[in-house]
Amino acid sequence: MELLENAMERQQIIDKNTKIEKIECYVEMIKSRRRWGGLVSKETALNLEGLIVDSIGMLQVLSCGEPKSVVDIGSGSGILGLVLAVMCPEWKVSMVESSGRKCAFLAEAKWAMEVENASVVRARAQSLVGAVQYDVAVSRAAGTISMIAPMALGLLRPGGRYVALKRRDIGSEVEDAGPVLSELGGEVVGIILPGSPPDWEAPGRTSLVAIDKM
């Protein structure tokens, strides 16, 4: 997993070998249970390393070394939540997912990977608003910013940050979300194009949108 190793080096991730072993375990589990859990498409399964690298890219706008409570909204197969939990053992990551089968997979995967700082919450994210608050909310392929921001900001403490992993061309979506964010007290503090060094052989195809709750 050369791309993974390069991404970890770029983000100055420590204890690389142990974490790579956990990720390799995760990749094998997704491939073997993909159809049972409806986890990812066949095409996605062929590009898992690239998606994992995208998830690690979130650490450009989040500090890995500091303890944080993190909620992964619509965790799905855990490509975001489990990967961040592995990379940042100081964090407490709650993976919120409504699908029973996906929750079963997440629970099995976290046990097999020995990821003690992640938990599985079977629920719709909107049902948790007002009941719990986190330092950070993250999402990947969960819907537009206008759709997800009310849930994400509702789950954050004041001063918390919501980071959305989005497609590369995100300008119009952020602009459309402006009125919603203004009403909710959210402020876009950065649109980051992570990019990939040429030797990664993985051209930048994603953007990160960082929104702080005022």
C-alpha positions as CSV (number, residue, x, y, z in Angstrom):
1,M,0.0,0.0,0.0
2,E,2.4,2.6,-1.2
3,L,-0.1,5.4,-1.6
4,L,-1.3,4.8,2.0
5,E,2.3,4.9,3.3
6,N,3.0,8.2,1.4
7,A,-0.2,9.7,2.8
8,M,0.7,8.8,6.3
9,E,4.1,10.2,5.9
10,R,2.7,13.5,4.6
11,Q,0.5,13.8,7.6
12,Q,3.3,12.8,10.0
13,I,1.3,9.8,11.3
14,I,3.3,7.8,13.9
15,D,3.3,4.1,14.5
16,K,2.8,3.5,10.8
17,N,3.4,-0.3,10.6
18,T,0.7,-1.1,13.2
19,K,-1.8,1.2,11.6
20,I,-1.1,-0.1,8.1
21,E,-1.8,-3.6,9.4
22,K,-5.2,-2.4,10.8
23,I,-6.1,-0.8,7.5
24,E,-5.1,-4.0,5.5
25,C,-7.4,-6.0,7.8
26,Y,-10.2,-3.5,7.1
27,V,-9.7,-3.7,3.3
28,E,-9.9,-7.4,3.3
29,M,-13.0,-7.3,5.4
30,I,-14.7,-4.9,3.1
31,K,-13.9,-7.1,0.1
32,S,-15.1,-10.3,1.7
33,R,-18.4,-8.8,3.1
34,R,-19.1,-6.2,0.4
35,R,-22.1,-7.8,-1.1
36,W,-23.6,-9.1,2.2
37,G,-23.6,-5.7,3.8
38,G,-24.2,-3.6,0.6
39,L,-21.0,-1.8,1.7
40,V,-19.5,-0.5,-1.5
41,S,-19.9,-1.0,-5.2
42,K,-17.6,-3.4,-7.1
43,E,-15.9,-0.4,-8.7
44,T,-15.3,1.3,-5.3
45,A,-13.9,-1.9,-3.9
46,L,-11.2,-1.7,-6.6
47,N,-10.1,1.8,-5.4
48,L,-10.3,1.4,-1.6
49,E,-6.7,2.6,-1.1
50,G,-7.5,5.8,-2.9
51,L,-10.6,6.4,-0.8
52,I,-8.6,5.7,2.4
53,V,-6.0,8.2,1.3
54,D,-8.8,10.8,0.7
55,S,-9.9,10.2,4.3
56,I,-6.4,10.7,5.7
57,G,-6.4,14.0,3.8
58,M,-8.9,15.3,6.3
59,L,-6.1,15.7,8.7
60,Q,-5.0,18.8,6.8
61,V,-7.8,20.7,8.6
62,L,-8.0,18.7,11.8
63,S,-5.3,18.2,14.4
64,C,-4.6,14.5,15.0
65,G,-2.5,14.9,18.2
66,E,-5.2,16.5,20.3
67,P,-8.1,14.5,22.0
68,K,-11.4,15.1,20.3
69,S,-14.9,13.7,20.2
70,V,-15.8,13.1,16.5
71,V,-19.0,12.0,14.9
72,D,-19.0,10.4,11.4
73,I,-22.4,11.2,9.9
74,G,-23.8,8.3,7.7
75,S,-20.7,6.2,8.3
76,G,-21.6,3.5,5.8
77,S,-18.7,1.1,5.6
78,G,-16.5,3.2,7.8
79,I,-14.1,4.5,5.1
80,L,-14.0,7.8,7.0
81,G,-14.8,7.0,10.6
82,L,-12.7,3.8,11.0
83,V,-9.8,5.2,9.1
84,L,-9.7,8.4,11.2
85,A,-10.0,6.4,14.4
86,V,-7.0,4.3,13.4
87,M,-4.9,7.3,12.4
88,C,-5.8,9.3,15.5
89,P,-6.1,7.1,18.6
90,E,-6.5,10.1,20.8
91,W,-9.9,10.8,19.2
92,K,-13.2,9.2,20.3
93,V,-15.0,8.5,17.0
94,S,-18.8,7.7,17.0
95,M,-19.9,6.2,13.7
96,V,-23.5,7.0,13.2
97,E,-25.3,4.7,10.7
98,S,-29.0,3.7,10.3
99,S,-28.5,0.4,8.3
100,G,-28.4,-2.6,10.6
101,R,-26.2,-4.6,8.3
102,K,-23.7,-1.8,8.0
103,C,-23.7,-1.3,11.7
104,A,-23.0,-5.0,12.1
105,F,-20.1,-4.8,9.7
106,L,-18.7,-1.7,11.5
107,A,-18.9,-3.5,14.9
108,E,-17.2,-6.6,13.5
109,A,-14.5,-4.5,11.7
110,K,-13.6,-2.4,14.8
111,W,-13.3,-5.6,16.8
112,A,-11.1,-7.3,14.2
113,M,-9.0,-4.2,13.8
114,E,-8.7,-3.7,17.5
115,V,-9.9,-0.1,17.2
116,E,-10.9,0.7,20.8
117,N,-11.5,4.4,20.3
118,A,-14.4,3.9,17.8
119,S,-18.0,3.2,18.6
120,V,-21.1,2.3,16.5
121,V,-24.3,4.2,16.9
122,R,-27.3,2.8,15.0
123,A,-29.4,5.8,14.5
124,R,-30.3,8.6,12.0
125,A,-28.0,11.5,12.7
126,Q,-30.9,14.0,13.0
127,S,-32.3,12.0,15.9
128,L,-29.2,12.7,17.9
129,V,-29.4,16.5,17.5
130,G,-29.9,18.1,20.9
131,A,-29.0,14.9,22.8
132,V,-25.2,14.9,22.4
133,Q,-22.5,17.4,21.2
134,Y,-19.1,16.7,19.6
135,D,-16.0,18.6,18.9
136,V,-15.9,17.6,15.2
137,A,-18.4,16.3,12.7
138,V,-17.3,14.7,9.4
139,S,-19.1,13.3,6.4
140,R,-18.3,11.7,3.1
141,A,-20.8,11.3,0.2
142,A,-23.7,11.8,2.6
143,G,-25.5,14.6,0.7
144,T,-25.1,18.2,-0.2
145,I,-23.8,20.7,2.3
146,S,-27.2,22.3,2.5
147,M,-28.7,19.0,3.4
148,I,-26.1,17.8,5.9
149,A,-25.1,21.1,7.6
150,P,-28.2,21.3,9.8
151,M,-27.5,17.9,11.3
152,A,-23.7,18.4,11.5
153,L,-23.9,21.8,13.2
154,G,-26.6,20.6,15.4
155,L,-24.3,17.9,16.7
156,L,-21.4,20.3,17.4
157,R,-20.6,22.2,20.5
158,P,-20.0,26.0,20.0
159,G,-16.6,26.4,18.4
160,G,-16.8,22.9,16.8
161,R,-15.9,22.1,13.2
162,Y,-17.7,20.3,10.5
163,V,-15.5,18.9,7.6
164,A,-17.1,17.6,4.5
165,L,-15.1,15.4,2.0
166,K,-16.5,16.4,-1.3
167,R,-15.9,16.2,-5.0
168,R,-13.3,18.5,-6.5
169,D,-15.7,21.1,-8.1
170,I,-17.5,22.3,-5.0
171,G,-17.8,26.1,-5.5
172,S,-21.5,26.2,-6.5
173,E,-22.6,23.8,-3.7
174,V,-20.9,25.9,-1.0
175,E,-22.4,29.1,-2.5
176,D,-25.9,27.5,-2.5
177,A,-25.4,26.5,1.2
178,G,-24.7,30.1,2.2
179,P,-28.1,31.1,3.5
180,V,-28.5,27.8,5.4
181,L,-25.1,28.2,7.1
182,S,-25.8,31.8,8.0
183,E,-29.1,30.9,9.7
184,L,-27.4,28.1,11.6
185,G,-24.4,30.1,12.7
186,G,-22.0,28.2,10.5
187,E,-19.0,29.9,8.7
188,V,-17.0,28.4,5.9
189,V,-13.4,28.8,7.1
190,G,-11.7,26.9,4.3
191,I,-12.1,25.1,1.0
192,I,-9.0,22.9,0.7
193,L,-7.9,21.1,-2.5
194,P,-5.7,18.4,-0.9
195,G,-4.0,17.5,-4.1
196,S,-1.5,14.7,-4.5
197,P,2.2,14.9,-5.3
198,P,3.0,13.4,-8.7
199,D,4.7,10.4,-7.3
200,W,1.5,9.3,-5.6
201,E,0.0,8.5,-9.0
202,A,-3.3,9.6,-7.5
203,P,-4.3,13.0,-9.0
204,G,-6.3,15.2,-6.6
205,R,-10.0,14.6,-7.1
206,T,-11.5,15.8,-3.8
207,S,-12.0,18.9,-1.8
208,L,-12.4,19.5,1.9
209,V,-14.9,22.1,3.1
210,A,-14.3,23.2,6.7
211,I,-17.2,24.9,8.5
212,D,-16.9,26.3,12.0
213,K,-19.9,26.6,14.4
214,M,-19.8,30.2,15.7
